Amino acid sequence: MLRKGFSILLLVLAVELSFWFGVGVSVNDKDVWSSSLEKGTNGVRSLEIRFDGAATHWTDALPVGNGRLGAMIWGGIANDTINLNEDTLWTGTPGDYENPDAPTTLSEVRKLVDNGKYADATAVAANLSGNPSAVYQLLGDIKLEFDESHAAYDKGTYQRVLDLDTAAVKVQYSVNQVEYERDYFASYPDEVIVMKISVNKSSSLNFTVSLDSKLHHHAYANNNSQIILDGRCPGRRIPPHVFGNSSPKERDALGPVQHTNPKGIEYFAVLDLQIGDGVGNVRVVDGRKLQVVGCNWAVIRLVASSTFDGPFTNPEDSKRDPSSESLSKMDAAKAHSYADLYSRHVNDYQALFHRVSLQLTKGPTNVTKNDKDGVMTTAERVKSFKIDEDPSLVELLFQYGRYLLIACSRPGSQPANLQGIWNKDIEPAWDGAPHLNINLQMNYWPSLSCNLKESQEPLFDYISSLSVNGKKTAQVNYGASGWVTHQVSDIWAKTSPDRGQAVWALWPLGGAWLCTHLWDHYAYTMDKEFLRNKAYPLMEGCTSFLLDWLIECPGGRLETNPSTSPEHTFTAPDGKPASVSYSATMDMQIIREVFSNIVSAAEELGKSDDLIARVRKAQARLRPTTIAKDGSIMEWAKEFADPEVHHRHLSHLFGLFPGHSINVEQTPDLCKAAENTLIKRGEEGPGWSTTWKAASWARLHNSEHAYRMVKHLFDLVEPSHESDFEGGLYANLFTAHPPFQIDANFGFSAAVAEMLVQSSVRDLYLLPALPREKWANGCAKGLKVHGGLTVSLCWSEGDLDQLGIWSNNGGNGVKTLHYRGAAATANISSGILYTFNSHLECVDTRTLL
């Protein structure tokens, strides 16, 4: 306690020195500005996911990760399992994403759509479908076996906790008055998963460790301190099952299961065991296990590598040697003591995680509830949320999304997939593949507003790969320039349509949606080199495809044909079900967003060429977003009957969120229609749908409905009968479709940030959707907004108290601050911290060094 208090004192002193005396002390964004409301508070609350027993389901296990390697901690007593993942382990090899027969089919589909034969067009469009994606795989398991005495452990002493502040898991329990502790973390700087097992009684630690995998593998003890696990992923996937939305007929179309596989991705993992204090001994058992007897503590390190060498290199042609890579990484990790590894890990992680803090309270009554944090399990807190609506649990889930993004998407890793990085199955739900019609994009929604811009690097590298394969798909399948990708992809940068029905497979706007992230990154960071060298060439290629994909129709309007609204069907005028028509609202909203972005990007870079001229001419000819007779936004170009008004997707509200073409200032009529659309859609749906609705309500500045969707997510899912649930949270706070999909974890963080601060190039909206009674008092610090600015703000009894705004990346500009109908102009210069009061008056400025 004394050490913690001293650390806080040093932090406060550092901040004050930097403010008042210009001392160049580096501090996190959350610590740059403080409010008088924070004086006298007890500081940051613990951010812990807590269990009082070992995991009985995978969604009870606790995740750690370093971007490339992931682990799930079960915390078993007599026997324990640590599930392992390495993000390049996928089935398959580089694919052929071209269909030379597509142009003929495309022409037929377009004619059918033009003639109003939508059901026939839908049936024929299935011939445009491609092959299924590859499948994300697992690495294996660390198995721990303890002696028989563990069967009599003291249940009252058991606790298993993930501390978000340190990105580490701790398991503690007692056996016959001997205290056992296990600590786990995944280090990004040292590329290693680390585990320490210790006891408080000398020579009392006895256990056996081994490695295993569901993949084809060979596990063996290399010596009395190392175990090797090497193997190979299948070079050909198992035909899709139910989670891939395929029918038996569709699976039959894939042909019989092949018994010969091309050479798949190979992997190599090394587990190293170290025992300490010169006490105890280790021996090899059965040639593949290490048995520890009579030691005080043991440290286990795990590294892994694969032969994956990018999406364009066949595994059999890979020059990578995962065995030498892994052994070299292990040697490097062993050069650091456990304490050094942990310190390096925490410093690296906290430099990211500590950028943002959030504190929410309803009022004095919250103090009692917060005192329970140390004894209530997280599952109990989720169960009680429907009654107590504890704001500190919202804080925890908000920060958990940030934690998970740091853990599964770091520079050099693959982008976060449908499960982030964590997977226990050979055949995970929906193949664990990136889905580009909402899910992959939602994974990165909090990356900018929640101050984790570095997490986007894997996504941008992935978009670059998609643009290479997508250029071939665009040219061969559609006779178009530029590049295209569809609804589902994989590690091989698959760009062709998915297999199966057109309702999900035929959607060529996946790449266009991804390109909006490129512009958003610039708009938030003002990184012109990124815009010039990385973003603009990709945006340029995407725009070229969209210009060619648009068809000029009678009257001069530009349309898309064929067009689907992702995964949703309509009833055609002849009463038949269909999904293929023309100019679905989402198509036009995404195209409008991309065109607006590239025009803005060209202006920033001083570009003016034929492409931009074509875009400017096309913008006014795009079909506008239309309001239906019932006052909602039309999902399709025609007012078709909707057989599923409560459909999970909000595709036709892309322009509201995450897009910007529907907003409260400029399009009030469309905002009202969007509100009607959300009411019509209803509140039920999978987790990602829930968080999309929360963010959309926030964009409408509707705090009541935004909070209703926040509350809706706090429903504890029972894994043994998860199909009875829609959305919700598992005991480890993973979000449920069900089954588990990680996107809603990220969507939740983004939605909460959207409730507190919103921005555009010129405007900054403060507490636009704050639920004043539910979160009466609070502070949000270190959030990012457009223009390279950072914002911290505090409020009391539901009213804004103060806010701080600054830029330290060279960005200067004018922002209009908005709060409850009032507006004020702020001139922001880089390197200056500005403090504003509740009347939006600047009351203080300080130089940041």
N, C-alpha and C positions, 0 to 999 in steps of 0.2 A: 504493500500500500504506500509506504514511504517513497519507494523508487518510482511508482506511477505518478505520485504527486509531484515529485521533483522533475519528471519528464514534462509534465504539463506546464510547470513553472518555466522551464527552459523554452518551451514552445511559445508561451505568451511573451516572454522576454525577447525572443527572436523576432516575433512579429512587431512588437513595439519599437525595437531598434531599427527595423527596416522602415517603419513608418516615419519615425520622428528624426532619426539621425542619418538616414540614407545608407545604413550598413547593408552590404550585399549579402543578406542571409536568404538562402533558398527555402521557400515555404510552399506548401501545397495550396492549390486554388481555394480550398475551403477555409484556409487560415488567413488569407490576405485581408479580408474584411470582417469586422465583427460589429454587432449591434448592442446597444445598451440593454436590450431585452435578455441577452445571454448572460449578463452579470448575475451572479448568485445562483445560476443553475448548476446542476451536478455534472455538466459536461456530456460527452457522448455516451449513450447507453450501450450495453453489450449487444453485439450482433451475432447471435448464436442460434444454430439449429441443433436442437437437443433431443436426445432419446434416453430412456432409462432402461433399455434392453437392447440386445443384439437384433439385427435385421432379420425379419422372417420373409420379406419380399425384396426384390431388387430395388423397388422404389422406397424402401426403408434405408437402403445403404446411402452413404454420404460421399459426394463426388469431390475429387481433387483433380487438377489438370494443369499442364503448362503450355497449352496450345496444341502440342503434338502428341503428348502422352496423357492418358487419363486413367484414373483408378476409381473404383467404387468400394468403399470401406464398410463391410458388414459388421465387424466387431464381435464375431463369435467368441465363445468362451473356450470350451474344450477343443473346438475346431473352428478355424476362421478362414474366410475366403476374401481375397482382394481381387476383384475383376480388373483386367487390364485392357487398355485400348491404345492403338497407335494409328494416327489419323490417315495414313496412306494405305491401310490394309483394305482392299476392295477386291471383289471378283473381277474377272475380265481382262481385256487388253484393249488397246486403242481400236475404235470402231470406225465403220463406214457410215457416215451420216448423210448420205446422198441417195436420192431416189429418182433415177432418170425417167421413170414413168409418171412422176408427180405432175408435170405440166399438163399432160393429157387429162388426168383426173381433175386437176384444178379447173381447167376450162369447162369440164362437164358440170362440176359443182357450181361454178359461177352462173352458168346458164340456168340451172335449176333454181338457184336463188333469185335470179332476175325474173323468172317466170312464177315466183311465189310458191314453188314446190319445195317447201322447207323440210318436210319429212324425208322426201326422196334425196334432197341435198345432204341431209344428215347421214343417210345410209351410205351414199356414194363416198362421202368425205372420209369414211372409215378407211378407205383405200389409200388415203394420204398418211395413215399412221405408220410408225416405224417399229423398231424393236425396243424391248424394255431396257431400262438402265442397268448398270452394274449394281452390285449390292455391297453395302458397307459391312465389314467383318469385324470380328473381335481379335484380340491378340492372345489372351489366355488368362490364367488365374495363378496367383500366389496362394498356396495352401499351407496353413499353419496347423500343426497338431500339438496340443499340450498334454501334460500327463494327466492321469486319472483323477488327481486331486481337484482339478478344475470343475468337475461335475458338482462339487459341493461349495461353489463360490457363494459369497454373501450377496444376494440379489439387491439388498438395500444400498450397497456401495457402488453399484454399476452406474456409469454414465458414459455416454458417447456423444461428443459435441464437435460440430464444425464451427470454428471461429472465423467469421468473415473478415475480421480485422487482420488476421495473420495468414489466412488461407491454409489453415492446418486443422487436422482432425486429431482429437485426443480421446482415447478409450481408457477408462479406469475402473478397477474392481478389486476386490480382496478375496483371497483364498486362504483359509486357515490363518488369518491375521497377517498374511503377506500381501502387500499392496503391489498390484501390477499396473503398469502404465504403458500404453502404446501410442506413439505419435507418428503422424503421417503428413507428408506434404509432397507437392510436385514442383520442382524447381525449374523455372525457365532459364535462368542464366547458366545453369549447369546441366540442363537437359536430362534430369534424373528424377525418378520417384524414390523417396527416402522414407524409411520406417525405422523407428527406434523402439525396442522393447526393453523395459527395465523393471527391476523389483527393488524393494527397500530392505531386503534381507540378503546378506551376502550368500553367493553360491546357490541361490534358490531358483534360478531361471533354467527351465528345461523345456525344449520344444523341438519339433522337426519341421523343416521347411522344404517345399518342393514347388515345381512349376508344372502346369498342365494346360491343355488347350483343346477346344472342340474342333479346331482346324487340323489338317494333316500336319503332324509334327514329330519331332524327336527331342526328348528331354533327357539330359544326362548331367551328372556331376563332372565338372571339368577338373576339379581338385577338391580339397576339403574346405574351400571357401567360395566356390563359384558353381552355379548351375547354368547350363546353356539350354535355351529353347529355340530350335530352328524349325522352320516349316514353310509352307506355301499356301497361298490363297487359291481357290479354284480359278482356273483360267476361263471357265464358262459358268455362268450363274445357273442356279436351279430355276426352273420355270416359275413365273410369279404365282402367288396364291392370293387369298382373299384380300390381304392388305394392299395389293397392287390394283384392286378394282377389276380384276380379270375374271371372266367366266370360264367354265370348263372348255367351251367352244374356242375361246380366245387362246387358252393354254395349249389346246390341241393344235392350233394354227402355228405354234412355235415349233412343232415337230416333236419327235420322241426325245427323251432325255439322252444326251450324248454321253457315252461311257469313256470317250477319249477327250481329254481336255488339253487345250493349248497351255503352254507354260504360263502360270500366273505369277503374281507378285510374291517374292520370297521375303521372309523376315528372319530376324536373328535377335534374340533377347539374352541379356546377361543379368543374372542375379548374383550379387556379391554379398557375402556374409562376413561381418566383423564382430568379434566379441572383445570386451574390454577389461581393463584392470588386471590382465594377466591371469584371470580366474576362469576356470572351466575348460572344456575341450569340445572339439567338433570332429565327427566322423561321418563318412559316407555310408549311406544305407541303400541297398538295392540298386546301387549304381546311379541313382537319380535324385536321392534325397540327402539333405544335410541334417544331422542330429546334433543338437546342442545340449550339453549336460553341465550343470553346476556353474553357470556363469552369473555375473551381476547385471550385465546389459549386453544387448546385441543391436547392431545397426545393419539394416538391409538396404542395399541400393539396387535399383532396377533401371536399366537402359535398354533401348531397342531401336532398330533401324530396319529399313526394307530396301528392295531393289527398285522401288518406284523412282523414276527419273523424269517426271513430268508426263503430261497427258499424251504426248506425241511419240514417246519411246516405248516400244514393245518390251515387256519384262525380259524376254529372252535375249534382247539386244542391249540390256542395261549394263553399263560399265561400273555401276555401284557395287561395292562389296560390303554388305551389311554386317558381316562378321568382324571385319577389321574396323569398320566405323564404330560398332558397338563396343568392342574391346578398347578402342582408343578413348571413347567417351567415358567408359568406366574408369580407365586409368586417370583421366582428368578429374572425375568426380571423387576418386579416392585420394587425390592430392589434397583435398579439403577435409578437415575434421567435420564431424556432425554439426558442431556448433557453428562452424563457418558456413557450411551448406545452408543451415537454417537462417543464419543472419543474411546471407546473400539473397536467399529466396524472399525473405520478408522485406528487405530494402527494395528489391525490384518490384514486388507486388504492391507495396504500400505507396510507391511513387505514382501508381495508377489509381489504386482504390481510394486513397486519401484525398483525391482531388475534389470529391463531392461528399457532402454530409446532408442528412435530412433528419429533422426532429419534428415530430407531430404530437400534439396533445389535445385532448378535449377540454382540459382544464385541471383543477386540483384533484379531481377524482382519479386522474390517470396515475398519480403517484403510487397509489395502492397497487394497481394492476402491474406497474412496472416492477415493483418489488417482488412479484411472483415470477418474473422472468427466469430467475435462477432455479426454480423448483418445478415449474410446469414444463412438460414436454411440448415440443412445437406442435405435435399432433393435437394435444389438448387445447392449445391456444387457437388452432384453426377451428376446432369444434366449437369453441366458445365465442368465436367472432360474430356469429349471427346474433348473439345476445349482447356482448359487451362492446363490440366494434372497436377493439383496442387499436388505436392509431400506431402504436409501436410495432405491431405486426405488419402493418402496411410499410413502415420503414424497413423492416427486415426483408420483406419480399422485394421491395424496390432495390435494396442493396444486393440482394441475392442475384437478381438479374445482372447487375454489374459484375459481381463476382464470377458468375458463370461465363460471361462474355470474355473476361480476362483469362479464364481457365481453358477456354476452348478455341480462342481465335487470337493468335499472336503473330507478329511478323515472322514469316518463314513457315507457318503452318498452313494446313488446308483451311478453307472457310468452314464455319460452323455448319454442320449438316442438320438433318431433321431431328437428331438427338444430340446435337452439339458435337460431342466427341465420344460420349458414353454409350456402350452397347454390349449386351450380353448374348446376342443371338446370331446364329448363322443366317437366319432369315428374319431380320428385324422388320417391324411394321413399316409398310410403304418403302421397303428396301433401305431405310435410313437415308434416302437420296435427297439432295436439294430439290425442293419444289419451287418453281419460279413464278407461281401465280399468287403467292402471298408469303409462303413460309420462309424461304431464304431471305427475302427482303425484310420481314419482321425481325429476323435474327439480328439485324443490324440497325433497327430503329433507334435503340438507345445510344448507339456509338458516338453520335455527335452531341446531342443535347445533354447526355450524361457524362460527357468529358472523357471519352475513350476512343479518340480518333484513330489511334494506332491499331485498334482491333480491326479496322476496315482494310488494312493492307492485304490480308489473304483474299478478301472479296475482290479487290481491284485486280490482283494477279489472276484470279479466276476468270474475271470478265475478259481480261486480255486473252486467255486461252480460248474462251468461248468465241471470241471474235475471229480467231483463226479457223476453227472448224466451221463456225457459222457463216463465214464467207463462202465456203464450198456449198453448204446447204442452201443458202440464198440463191446462188447462181444456178445450181442444178435443179433444185426442187421448184423454184419460183421464177427463174429467169431474171433475178433482181441483183442489183449491185449492193455493196455494203455487206452487213452480216446480220444473222438472225439466230435466235434460239427459242425453244418452245417451253413446255410446262415442266418437264423433269430432266434433270441432268445427273452427272456423276463425276467421279474423279477423272474420267477420260474426256471431260468437257463435251459430253454428248449434246448436240444441237438439233438433231432431228426430232420429229414428233414422237411422243410415247406410243406404245402399242395400244390397241383397243379402240374404244369408241371416241368419236369426234368431240363429245361433250367435255372431255378432259384433255384429249391428245392434241386436238387441233387448236392451238393457241400460240401464234407466232410473236407475241408481244413480251415474252419473258426477258429478252435482252434489252428491250426498250425500257421496261420498268427498272431493271438493274442500272441502266445509264442515268436515271434520275439521282441515284446515290452518288455518282461522280460529281455532278453539279452541286449537290447538297454539301459534299465534302469541301468544295471550294468556297461555297457561300458561308460556311461556318468558320473555315480556317483562313481564308483569303490567301491561300498558298498558290501563287501564280505559276510557279514552276511546275507544281502538280497539274494545274489546269492545262498548261501548255504541252507538257511532255507526256502525261499519262491520260488525263481525262479527255481532252479535246479530240485526239485521234480516234478514240473509241466512240465518242459521241458522234463524230463525223460519219463513221462507218454505219452506225445505227441509223442515223438520220437519212443516209443515202438509201438504205433498205426501205425505210418507211415511205419516202417519197415515191419509190418504185412500186411499193405495195398498194398505195392508194390508187383508186380508180376514179377517173372523171366520169360523172354521171350526167344525164340530161339536166340542164339548168346550171351546170358548172360546179356543182358541189363535189367534194372529194369524199369517197367512201371506202370502207374496207369490205371485201367480199372474197372468200367466206369470212365469217366472224362468229365467235361464240362468247358468251359470258361465262367465265370459268366455272365448269362443273355444274352448271345449272341448265335445266331444260325449260321450254315453254310449250304451250299448246298452240299449234298453228291454226289459222282460220278454218281449215278443213277438219279440225278436231283431232288431228294426229299429233303425237308428241314429237318434238324436234329440238335441236340445239343449234343448228347452223342457219344463220341468216346473214344480215349485213350490218355493219357499223354499230355493233354493240357499244353501249355507252362507255364501257371501260376502255375499249380500243381508242375511241376518240379523245377521252380524257388523258390517257397516257401519251398519245401522239401530240396532243396540244401541249402537255408538260415538257416533252422532249424538245419540241420545236421552240418553245419559249426559252428553255435552258440554253440551247445551242446559240440562239440569237444573242442572249445575254453574254455567253462565253465569248462569242466572236467580238462583241463590243469590248469586253475586258482585254482581249488580246490584240485588238486593232485589226481584226480580219474582216475582209469584205470580198467575197468571191461568189461564183455562180451558185454554189450550194446554198449559201445564206440568202441569196436573192430568190432562189426557188422556195426556200422555207417561208420567207416573208410573204410571198404571193400565195402560198398554200394556206397560211394560218387563217385567213379570213374565209376560206372556202371549206373549212372543216365543219362537219355537222355539229351544231351546238348541243349542249346538255339540255334535255327537254323535260318539261313537267307534265305528268300524266293527268288524266281526268280526275283521279282521286287525290291529287295534290302531292303525290310522291314523285321522285325522279324516275323517269322511264329507264328500264334496264336494257331494252333493245330499241332499235330505231322505230319499230312499229309497236303499238300497244298490245302486245300479245297477252293472252291469259297466262297467269303464273300458277302452275299446279303446286308450288311449294313456296308460299309467301314468307315462311320463316327460314328460308335457306341460309346456310351458315356463312356464305360469302357475302361481302359488301362491295362487290366489284364495281357497281355503278356509283359508289361513293368514293372512288379513288380520288376524284378531284377535290374532295373535302379533306381527306386524310388517307395517305400521306401527301397527296398532291396539294396544290395551292390555288386552283382555279375557282374553287367555291370558298368564299370567306365572308365573314360578317360585315366587313366594311364595304366591299364592292359588289357583292351578289346577294343581297338580303332575300330576294325571292327564292333563289336556289337554296339558301340556307334553310328557309322555312320548308321547302320541299325535301331537303335532306333530313330535317327533323321528322317529317311525316314518314319518310322512308325507314328511318331507324325504328320508329314506333311500329310500323308495319312488319318489319323484320322480327321484332320481338327480342326478348332477353335470353332465350335459350340458345345453346350452341356450344361447340367445343371451346377449349380454353383460348385458342388464338382468335376465335370470333368474338369472344367476350372482351378481350383486351383491345381489339380493333374497334369495337363499339365504344368502349370507354374513351379511347383517344378521339374518336369521331364526335362524341358528345362534348368532349372538352373543346374541340375546335369550334363548336357552336356556342361556346361559353355557357354551357348548361351544366352547372355543378351538380344539380340533383340527379340527373340521369347518368352523368359520368360516375358519380359515387355509387349509384345503384349497380353499375357494372363492376366496379371495383369490389363491392361487397359480394356480388354474385360469384366471383371467382373463389371465395373462401368457403369451399365446400369440400370436406375431407373425403377423398375417394378411397374406397376399400378395394385393394387390388384383386381379391379373390372373386369379386363380382363387379368389376369395373364397367362392364357393359351396361349396368343399370344407371350409370352417371353420364351427364353431358358436361364437359368441362370440369373444373375443380382442381384441387391440389392433392398430391400424394403426401405422405407423412414427411418425406424429405424436402417438401416444397417444390418438387418438380411439378410442372403443369400437365394437365391431362387433356387429351382429345376427347376421351381416352382411345387407345393407350397413350403412353407418354409421348409427347412432342415438346421440344424445348422452346419453340417459338413464342408461346404465351408468357414464359418467364421474361423474355426480352420485351415483348409487347407491353407487359405490365409496367416495367420501369419507364418505358417511353411514355405511356399514358399518364402516369403520375407526374412526370416532368411536364407534360403538356398541360396538365391541370394547373400547374404553378407558374409557368412562364411559356409564352409563345412569341415567335418572332418572324419577321420577314426582312427583306433587305432594308426597309425604311422604318418598320414599326416594331415596338416591343410592348407586349401585353402582359401586365402584372396580375398574378392571381386570377386569371380569367375564368377558371372553373373550380375555385376553392370551395369545398363544402364547409361553410363557415361554422356550423355547429359541430360537425364531426371532427374537424381539424381546427379548432378555434385558435390555438396558439401554435406557432412553429417557426422554423427557419429552414430554408433550403439554400445551400451554399455551394458555389463552384459550378453551377449549371452553365452550359454554353448556349449562345444564341448566334443568329446570323451576324456577319460582319466581323468575325474574329473576337467577339466580346465575351466576357465572363460576367455572370450575374449572381449575386447573393442577396437574399432578402429575408426579412423577418416580419411576422405579423402577430397581432394580439387581439383576442376576442373577435377574430374574424376580419380585422381591419389591418391594412398595410401599416407598418410602423416605419421601417427604413429599408433602403436597398443600396447596394454598392454595385457599380459598373466599372469595368476596366478592360483595357486591351494591352497585351504585352507582346504582340507579334507584329507591330508596325501598322496595324489597322487604325485608320482615322475615319470619322464619318459623323453623319447626323442621324439621330434616331428620334422618332416621335414616341414618347412614353404614354401608355394608355392605362388608366385605372378607373374603373367604374364610371365610364363616360367622360372623365376628364382627360385632357391631353396636354403634353408639354414637350417642347423641343429640347433635345440635349445634344450638344456638340462634344463628341468624344474624341480625345487625342490619345494616341498610344503612350503608355508609360505613366498615365495619370489615373489614380483611383478617385472616383466620384461617388459621393454619398448624397442620396436624395431622401427627403422626408415623405410623409404620407400625402402631402400636397404636390408632390413631384417637383419640389424646389431643391436645387442643389445647395446643400448646407456645408459641404466640406470637400476639399480636393487635396490629394497628397501625391507625391512623386513616388513611383515604384522603381526600384533599382534592381 
